[in-house]
Amino acid sequence: MTRTIYIVDDDDAVRASLHSLLSVRPDLIVRGYRSGDAFLEQVSELDPGVVLLDFHMPGSSGLDVLIKLDRAPKFVAIVLTGQGNVGLAVQAMKAGALDFIEKPYEAEFLLKVIDQAFSRLEEDNEAAARTATAEAKIAKLSPRETDVLKGLIEGRSNKIIAYELDISPRTVEIYRANLMEKLEVRSLSEALRIAFAAGLFPKG
């Protein structure tokens, strides 16, 4: 699988150095940006990837970029800075950065963190895909089918659900069969997993 990495740094020499370091990896596509603003202008059209982000830049700072990325599952950011301190590290991590590396960095360590970032990105994308699939399935349910599902999630019997919804137990059975068919599941536990994945009902 091809992986994309974005270098966002106003220092030409740093971008060139990172580009040559990362270009030896055959599975990486490397793209450079001279400013946070230049990156943000294109961000909506870019493929998912890892962002190597300088903290101190004219215009939008690394922190500004992190905030605008808003923890999107599409990107995982690693902040690079020559003026590192604990305060900046905390700010970067709170804004969603995976890690914080001070320049000059060790190439081996940087590559290791980049691999961790791609692992995180793949996990996030898989989770987002699972959520989207679950939401699409839940969206097929009628309001009554959703009510029945909620009752089942809360551990109620068909009889109690029927009483609460003012319908017959037989009608509850029909709704239950319909919702299982629409969710493409055979067991209640599978239906619950989809409901939780879609964020339909909070766990616990």
VOGU-3710 file (C-alpha; in Angstrom, 3 decimals, decimal comma):
1> mtrtiyivdd> 0,000/0,000/0,000  1,303/3,444/-0,949  1,516/5,898/1,922  1,569/9,680/1,622  3,581/11,961/3,881  3,280/15,755/3,907  6,198/17,929/5,046  4,964/21,346/6,177  8,004/23,506/7,025  9,083/26,999/5,958
11> ddavraslhs> 12,795/26,007/6,026  13,833/24,864/2,522  16,876/22,992/3,856  14,789/21,043/6,390  12,230/20,102/3,728  14,999/18,967/1,363  16,690/16,945/4,115  13,437/15,240/5,123  12,559/14,606/1,489  15,871/12,840/0,820
21> llsvrpdliv> 15,567/10,817/4,063  12,018/9,668/3,283  12,525/9,099/-0,452  14,557/5,970/0,254  11,332/4,295/1,405  9,746/2,806/-1,742  6,214/2,845/-0,318  6,190/6,580/0,505  4,939/9,502/-1,577  6,498/12,687/-0,159
31> rgyrsgdafl> 4,979/16,133/-0,711  6,377/19,399/0,644  4,700/22,681/1,625  6,470/25,941/2,479  3,820/27,091/4,934  0,881/25,976/6,994  -1,329/28,206/4,833  -0,195/26,494/1,607  -0,981/23,094/3,128  -4,379/24,180/4,470
41> eqvseldpgv> -5,372/25,589/1,055  -5,152/22,085/-0,437  -6,041/19,990/2,598  -9,604/19,138/1,530  -8,345/17,594/-1,735  -5,430/15,638/-0,266  -5,224/11,893/0,252  -5,032/10,615/3,843  -1,505/10,683/5,209  0,975/11,619/7,903
51> vlldfhmpgs> 1,850/15,298/8,345  5,344/16,323/9,515  4,573/19,752/10,851  6,956/22,547/11,849  5,702/24,377/14,938  7,074/27,870/14,229  6,114/29,181/10,788  5,028/32,566/9,424  1,273/32,732/8,841  -0,520/29,694/10,237
61> sgldvlikld> 1,664/28,075/12,911  1,903/24,332/13,452  -0,640/24,712/16,249  -3,054/26,585/13,924  -2,776/23,769/11,376  -3,373/21,118/14,059  -6,499/22,913/15,271  -7,854/23,206/11,716  -7,184/19,525/11,028  -9,443/18,984/14,052
71> rapkfvaivl> -8,293/15,433/14,748  -9,577/14,323/11,340  -9,123/10,584/10,803  -7,704/11,543/7,405  -4,408/12,801/8,893  -2,034/12,001/11,734  0,371/14,809/12,630  3,899/14,723/14,061  5,203/18,094/15,193  8,860/19,013/14,518
81> tgqgnvglav> 10,416/22,049/16,144  13,805/23,540/16,842  12,446/25,423/19,821  10,900/22,572/21,706  9,758/22,792/25,281  7,290/20,963/27,473  4,641/23,674/27,085  4,685/23,387/23,294  4,625/19,587/23,512  1,514/19,695/25,694
91> qamkagaldf> -0,191/22,191/23,346  0,625/20,047/20,310  -0,605/16,815/21,920  -3,818/18,492/23,145  -4,438/19,726/19,598  -4,194/16,156/18,307  -0,512/15,607/17,410  0,641/11,995/17,745  4,145/12,986/18,822  6,524/15,901/19,258
101> iekpyeaefl> 10,113/15,716/17,994  12,826/18,305/18,513  15,277/19,212/15,756  17,898/17,977/15,186  16,233/14,556/15,232  17,693/11,082/14,798  16,629/9,654/11,446  15,968/6,190/12,861  13,764/7,561/15,642  11,831/9,781/13,234
111> lkvidqafsr> 11,181/6,851/10,862  9,951/4,761/13,794  7,484/7,479/14,848  6,331/7,858/11,220  5,587/4,109/11,096  3,584/4,452/14,328  1,690/7,365/12,766  0,760/5,299/9,697  -0,427/2,466/11,975  -2,603/4,951/13,854
121> leedneaaar> -3,923/6,408/10,585  -4,882/2,958/9,300  -6,646/2,134/12,585  -8,498/5,480/12,535  -9,566/5,013/8,926  -10,783/1,463/9,610  -12,732/2,710/12,635  -14,224/5,562/10,575  -15,217/3,100/7,836  -16,850/0,795/10,423
131> tataeakiak> -18,771/3,742/11,878  -19,920/4,921/8,430  -21,085/1,398/7,504  -22,955/1,045/10,812  -24,570/4,489/10,443  -25,720/3,642/6,911  -27,359/0,433/8,178  -29,060/2,154/11,141  -30,352/4,865/8,761  -32,394/2,176/6,960
141> lspretdvlk> -34,506/1,550/10,086  -37,930/3,120/10,490  -38,573/5,142/13,681  -40,582/2,203/15,135  -37,816/-0,296/14,314  -35,352/2,040/16,045  -37,638/2,165/19,109  -37,736/-1,637/19,211  -33,946/-1,826/18,849  -33,573/0,623/21,729
151> gliegrsnki> -35,821/-1,538/23,877  -33,764/-4,633/23,012  -30,538/-2,786/23,836  -31,976/-1,890/27,232  -32,641/-5,596/27,843  -36,419/-5,479/27,643  -38,550/-8,434/26,523  -40,808/-8,240/23,472  -43,798/-8,114/25,838  -42,473/-5,071/27,751
161> iayeldispr> -41,447/-3,293/24,535  -44,953/-3,939/23,171  -46,519/-2,474/26,337  -44,271/0,633/26,263  -44,902/1,289/22,553  -48,597/0,445/22,833  -48,432/-2,237/20,145  -48,911/-6,012/20,228  -46,035/-8,433/21,037  -46,595/-9,935/17,566
171> tveiyranlm> -45,969/-6,505/15,983  -42,774/-6,181/18,031  -41,655/-9,545/16,630  -42,282/-8,276/13,088  -40,317/-5,059/13,739  -37,546/-7,103/15,310  -37,350/-9,431/12,293  -37,381/-6,444/9,929  -34,605/-4,593/11,740  -32,438/-7,730/11,871
181> eklevrslse> -32,904/-8,120/8,116  -32,097/-4,454/7,407  -28,990/-4,589/9,616  -28,003/-7,859/7,877  -27,494/-9,700/11,171  -28,662/-13,004/12,608  -28,211/-12,364/16,329  -29,149/-9,621/18,762  -25,496/-9,233/19,803  -24,546/-8,391/16,193
191> alriafaagl> -27,376/-5,832/16,039  -26,137/-4,257/19,278  -22,583/-4,031/17,922  -23,849/-2,103/14,888  -25,964/0,209/17,066  -22,985/0,977/19,319  -20,610/1,437/16,343  -23,061/3,959/14,868  -23,146/5,829/18,189  -26,906/5,254/18,318
201> fpkg> -26,901/4,499/22,017  -24,121/5,107/24,568  -22,411/2,071/26,064  -23,043/1,676/29,751
//
